[in-house]
Amino acid sequence: MTGFNAATVVEALDWTFEPFVRASGVIQEPNDDQINAYLTDVKAIGTEIKEKVPDAPDGNSPTDLMDALEDLDLDSVAELTGRMAGIMAALCSGEPSREQILALPPRRRTMFYGWLQQEVMSPQAAAGGGNAQVRTLRSAAAG
């Protein structure tokens, strides 16, 4: 029987911003404090947007928040865009940096936010998480 292998149970958080930004790497796994700060900060931005745009979507995901920015004045958009990039960079331990994230075109930046949130908040386990062969179990209905 194969044991648990933390090194292989989830895929590394590899990223590249090529060809838009000459930067790539592997995001260090966020710790509990980073995840808590991320959740708190994203929720705060969501609350701030709701105060300025009462009919903004209720979602607190980075992609929902970026969509809601369309209804804000340009100064607010620039300030909130910078804050969101800082929040994401903090979740990534600074790799990628806030500046690298902001250098991405807006649509790709929003897709990065969505990808990172999905990977960190709902990681998909690798098949087996170890070296054992995956076996299909008989259905209970099969008799």
C-alpha atoms as a printed R data frame, in Angstrom:
    type eleno elety resid chain resno       x      y       z
1   ATOM     1    CA   MET     A     1   0.000  0.000   0.000
2   ATOM     2    CA   THR     A     2   1.349  3.414  -0.978
3   ATOM     3    CA   GLY     A     3   1.403  6.226   1.564
4   ATOM     4    CA   PHE     A     4   0.556  9.861   1.203
5   ATOM     5    CA   ASN     A     5   3.083 11.918  -0.759
6   ATOM     6    CA   ALA     A     6   2.672 15.677  -0.174
7   ATOM     7    CA   ALA     A     7   5.085 16.426  -3.026
8   ATOM     8    CA   THR     A     8   2.838 14.839  -5.654
9   ATOM     9    CA   VAL     A     9  -0.705 15.164  -4.318
10  ATOM    10    CA   VAL     A    10  -1.268 18.489  -6.135
11  ATOM    11    CA   GLU     A    11   0.464 20.075  -9.097
12  ATOM    12    CA   ALA     A    12   2.980 22.860  -8.590
13  ATOM    13    CA   LEU     A    13   1.685 26.391  -9.127
14  ATOM    14    CA   ASP     A    14   3.724 27.013 -12.282
15  ATOM    15    CA   TRP     A    15   3.085 30.324 -14.032
16  ATOM    16    CA   THR     A    16   4.362 32.245 -17.017
17  ATOM    17    CA   PHE     A    17   3.384 35.681 -18.251
18  ATOM    18    CA   GLU     A    18   5.240 35.266 -21.554
19  ATOM    19    CA   PRO     A    19   5.026 36.823 -24.123
20  ATOM    20    CA   PHE     A    20   3.415 39.796 -22.344
21  ATOM    21    CA   VAL     A    21   5.867 40.009 -19.442
22  ATOM    22    CA   ARG     A    22   9.275 38.361 -19.322
23  ATOM    23    CA   ALA     A    23   8.540 36.480 -16.140
24  ATOM    24    CA   SER     A    24   7.760 32.944 -15.029
25  ATOM    25    CA   GLY     A    25   8.213 30.752 -11.990
26  ATOM    26    CA   VAL     A    26   6.546 28.579  -9.402
27  ATOM    27    CA   ILE     A    27   4.346 30.117  -6.720
28  ATOM    28    CA   GLN     A    28   5.253 29.011  -3.216
29  ATOM    29    CA   GLU     A    29   2.312 27.220  -1.577
30  ATOM    30    CA   PRO     A    30   0.443 29.873   0.426
31  ATOM    31    CA   ASN     A    31   0.224 29.319   4.171
32  ATOM    32    CA   ASP     A    32  -2.906 29.721   6.301
33  ATOM    33    CA   ASP     A    33  -2.091 33.332   7.201
34  ATOM    34    CA   GLN     A    34  -1.683 34.294   3.533
35  ATOM    35    CA   ILE     A    35  -4.955 32.625   2.594
36  ATOM    36    CA   ASN     A    36  -6.790 34.319   5.479
37  ATOM    37    CA   ALA     A    37  -5.343 37.720   4.520
38  ATOM    38    CA   TYR     A    38  -6.320 37.112   0.885
39  ATOM    39    CA   LEU     A    39  -9.918 36.236   1.812
40  ATOM    40    CA   THR     A    40 -10.207 39.207   4.172
41  ATOM    41    CA   ASP     A    41  -8.755 41.661   1.644
42  ATOM    42    CA   VAL     A    42 -10.840 40.415  -1.294
43  ATOM    43    CA   LYS     A    43 -13.984 40.636   0.840
44  ATOM    44    CA   ALA     A    44 -13.053 44.218   1.825
45  ATOM    45    CA   ILE     A    45 -12.677 45.204  -1.834
46  ATOM    46    CA   GLY     A    46 -16.038 43.577  -2.580
47  ATOM    47    CA   THR     A    47 -17.672 45.581   0.205
48  ATOM    48    CA   GLU     A    48 -16.068 48.785  -1.056
49  ATOM    49    CA   ILE     A    49 -17.303 48.161  -4.606
50  ATOM    50    CA   LYS     A    50 -20.827 47.409  -3.307
51  ATOM    51    CA   GLU     A    51 -20.831 50.733  -1.449
52  ATOM    52    CA   LYS     A    52 -19.908 52.585  -4.638
53  ATOM    53    CA   VAL     A    53 -22.011 50.448  -7.017
54  ATOM    54    CA   PRO     A    54 -25.014 49.042  -5.108
55  ATOM    55    CA   ASP     A    55 -26.156 46.829  -7.997
56  ATOM    56    CA   ALA     A    56 -22.703 45.203  -8.479
57  ATOM    57    CA   PRO     A    57 -22.662 41.378  -8.460
58  ATOM    58    CA   ASP     A    58 -22.538 39.747  -5.025
59  ATOM    59    CA   GLY     A    59 -19.588 37.463  -5.827
60  ATOM    60    CA   ASN     A    60 -16.360 37.925  -3.916
61  ATOM    61    CA   SER     A    61 -14.084 36.193  -6.403
62  ATOM    62    CA   PRO     A    62 -11.404 38.308  -8.060
63  ATOM    63    CA   THR     A    63 -13.050 37.811 -11.452
64  ATOM    64    CA   ASP     A    64 -16.429 39.015 -10.108
65  ATOM    65    CA   LEU     A    65 -14.748 42.051  -8.575
66  ATOM    66    CA   MET     A    66 -12.900 42.892 -11.789
67  ATOM    67    CA   ASP     A    67 -16.204 42.695 -13.703
68  ATOM    68    CA   ALA     A    68 -17.822 45.081 -11.200
69  ATOM    69    CA   LEU     A    69 -15.082 47.670 -11.785
70  ATOM    70    CA   GLU     A    70 -16.694 48.549 -15.123
71  ATOM    71    CA   ASP     A    71 -19.255 50.680 -13.283
72  ATOM    72    CA   LEU     A    72 -16.742 52.747 -11.272
73  ATOM    73    CA   ASP     A    73 -14.979 56.004 -12.072
74  ATOM    74    CA   LEU     A    74 -11.483 55.719 -13.565
75  ATOM    75    CA   ASP     A    75  -9.637 56.829 -10.418
76  ATOM    76    CA   SER     A    76 -11.404 54.161  -8.341
77  ATOM    77    CA   VAL     A    77 -10.698 51.540 -10.981
78  ATOM    78    CA   ALA     A    78  -6.972 52.335 -11.025
79  ATOM    79    CA   GLU     A    79  -6.742 52.280  -7.228
80  ATOM    80    CA   LEU     A    80  -8.692 49.021  -6.837
81  ATOM    81    CA   THR     A    81  -6.813 47.354  -9.705
82  ATOM    82    CA   GLY     A    82  -3.524 48.136  -7.971
83  ATOM    83    CA   ARG     A    83  -4.807 46.885  -4.623
84  ATOM    84    CA   MET     A    84  -6.067 43.630  -6.170
85  ATOM    85    CA   ALA     A    85  -2.680 43.013  -7.793
86  ATOM    86    CA   GLY     A    86  -1.023 43.603  -4.407
87  ATOM    87    CA   ILE     A    87  -3.399 41.148  -2.732
88  ATOM    88    CA   MET     A    88  -2.625 38.492  -5.334
89  ATOM    89    CA   ALA     A    89   1.137 39.129  -5.110
90  ATOM    90    CA   ALA     A    90   0.966 38.732  -1.313
91  ATOM    91    CA   LEU     A    91  -0.834 35.409  -1.747
92  ATOM    92    CA   CYS     A    92   2.039 34.389  -4.053
93  ATOM    93    CA   SER     A    93   4.782 35.487  -1.614
94  ATOM    94    CA   GLY     A    94   5.777 38.168  -4.119
95  ATOM    95    CA   GLU     A    95   6.397 35.819  -7.060
96  ATOM    96    CA   PRO     A    96   4.905 37.101  -9.308
97  ATOM    97    CA   SER     A    97   5.198 40.625  -8.002
98  ATOM    98    CA   ARG     A    98   2.479 43.268  -7.992
99  ATOM    99    CA   GLU     A    99   4.262 45.058 -10.847
100 ATOM   100    CA   GLN     A   100   4.513 41.885 -12.955
101 ATOM   101    CA   ILE     A   101   0.820 41.171 -12.413
102 ATOM   102    CA   LEU     A   102  -0.129 44.739 -13.373
103 ATOM   103    CA   ALA     A   103   2.000 44.471 -16.538
104 ATOM   104    CA   LEU     A   104  -0.313 41.754 -17.855
105 ATOM   105    CA   PRO     A   105  -3.109 42.866 -20.187
106 ATOM   106    CA   PRO     A   106  -6.355 43.214 -18.175
107 ATOM   107    CA   ARG     A   107  -8.152 40.151 -19.582
108 ATOM   108    CA   ARG     A   108  -5.157 37.919 -18.972
109 ATOM   109    CA   ARG     A   109  -4.643 39.386 -15.510
110 ATOM   110    CA   THR     A   110  -8.256 38.561 -14.615
111 ATOM   111    CA   MET     A   111  -7.782 35.023 -15.945
112 ATOM   112    CA   PHE     A   112  -4.649 34.670 -13.783
113 ATOM   113    CA   TYR     A   113  -6.659 35.748 -10.739
114 ATOM   114    CA   GLY     A   114  -9.334 33.162 -11.487
115 ATOM   115    CA   TRP     A   115  -6.772 30.414 -12.092
116 ATOM   116    CA   LEU     A   116  -4.906 31.182  -8.879
117 ATOM   117    CA   GLN     A   117  -8.044 31.280  -6.760
118 ATOM   118    CA   GLN     A   118  -9.209 27.949  -8.222
119 ATOM   119    CA   GLU     A   119  -5.850 26.313  -7.602
120 ATOM   120    CA   VAL     A   120  -5.423 27.609  -4.056
121 ATOM   121    CA   MET     A   121  -9.011 27.324  -2.827
122 ATOM   122    CA   SER     A   122 -10.120 24.165  -4.653
123 ATOM   123    CA   PRO     A   123  -7.021 22.196  -5.632
124 ATOM   124    CA   GLN     A   124  -7.585 19.083  -7.674
125 ATOM   125    CA   ALA     A   125  -5.729 16.125  -6.217
126 ATOM   126    CA   ALA     A   126  -3.521 14.178  -8.559
127 ATOM   127    CA   ALA     A   127  -4.715 10.645  -9.251
128 ATOM   128    CA   GLY     A   128  -3.748  8.649  -6.187
129 ATOM   129    CA   GLY     A   129  -1.433 11.332  -4.861
130 ATOM   130    CA   GLY     A   130   1.318  8.717  -4.750
131 ATOM   131    CA   ASN     A   131   2.818  5.997  -6.892
132 ATOM   132    CA   ALA     A   132   0.087  3.367  -6.668
133 ATOM   133    CA   GLN     A   133  -1.863  2.279  -9.717
134 ATOM   134    CA   VAL     A   134  -5.432  3.600  -9.674
135 ATOM   135    CA   ARG     A   135  -7.966  0.747  -9.684
136 ATOM   136    CA   THR     A   136 -11.595  1.016 -10.700
137 ATOM   137    CA   LEU     A   137 -13.868 -0.364  -8.013
138 ATOM   138    CA   ARG     A   138 -16.857 -2.542  -8.832
139 ATOM   139    CA   SER     A   139 -20.178 -0.788  -8.605
140 ATOM   140    CA   ALA     A   140 -22.428 -1.928  -5.760
141 ATOM   141    CA   ALA     A   141 -25.176 -2.263  -8.350
142 ATOM   142    CA   ALA     A   142 -23.106 -4.812 -10.266
143 ATOM   143    CA   GLY     A   143 -24.003 -7.449  -7.715
